[in-house]
Amino acid sequence: MTTELHLIAAASHDSASHDLADSLSLAQKEALERAVAKIVVLGAQVGVSADQMILLLQSGLTVGELLQVLAARAGDVA
């Protein structure tokens, strides 16, 4: 499983999100994978590994909150 798919799985750890992910079209899944890939790149740029992001999501952080953390770290790095 790719890093992007691990992040998607971590972000959709509840059954409702998992059911939603299963119902996506191929184009939607591809768009989701591209978006997650961009988040992985941003994380790498600010020193947060994909594994760390997965742990944060699995611990209950929402995707929106993860993006806020990455944005805050980007501000610290810039």
C-alpha positions in Angstrom: 0.0 0.0 0.0 1.4 3.4 -0.9 1.9 6.2 1.6 -1.0 8.1 0.1 -3.3 5.1 0.6 -2.1 4.7 4.2 -3.0 8.4 4.8 -6.3 8.0 3.2 -7.0 4.9 5.3 -5.9 6.8 8.5 -8.1 9.8 7.6 -11.1 7.5 7.1 -10.7 5.4 10.2 -14.4 5.4 11.1 -16.8 3.2 9.2 -18.9 6.1 7.7 -15.8 7.6 6.1 -14.7 4.1 5.0 -18.0 3.5 3.3 -17.8 6.9 1.6 -14.3 6.1 0.3 -15.6 2.8 -1.1 -18.3 4.6 -3.0 -16.1 7.1 -4.8 -15.7 6.9 -8.5 -12.3 6.1 -10.0 -11.8 9.8 -10.9 -12.7 10.8 -7.4 -10.3 8.3 -5.9 -7.5 9.6 -8.2 -8.2 13.2 -7.2 -8.1 12.2 -3.6 -4.8 10.4 -4.1 -3.4 13.5 -5.8 -4.6 15.7 -2.9 -3.0 13.4 -0.3 0.2 13.3 -2.3 0.3 17.1 -2.1 -0.2 16.9 1.7 2.7 14.4 1.9 4.9 16.8 0.0 4.0 19.7 2.2 4.6 17.5 5.3 8.0 16.6 4.0 8.8 20.3 3.4 8.1 21.2 7.0 9.6 18.1 8.6 6.6 16.0 9.3 6.9 12.5 7.8 4.0 10.6 6.3 4.2 8.1 9.2 3.9 10.9 11.7 0.8 12.3 9.8 -0.7 8.8 9.8 -0.2 8.6 13.6 -1.8 12.0 14.1 -4.8 11.1 12.0 -5.2 7.7 13.8 -5.0 9.5 17.2 -8.1 11.6 16.2 -6.8 14.6 14.5 -9.0 15.6 11.6 -7.6 16.3 8.1 -8.5 20.0 8.6 -6.5 20.0 11.9 -3.6 18.2 10.2 -3.5 20.9 7.5 -3.5 23.6 10.2 -0.6 22.0 11.9 1.3 21.7 8.6 0.5 25.4 7.7 1.7 26.5 11.2 4.9 24.6 10.7 5.3 26.1 7.2 5.0 29.5 8.8 7.7 28.6 11.2 10.0 27.3 8.5 9.5 30.2 6.1 
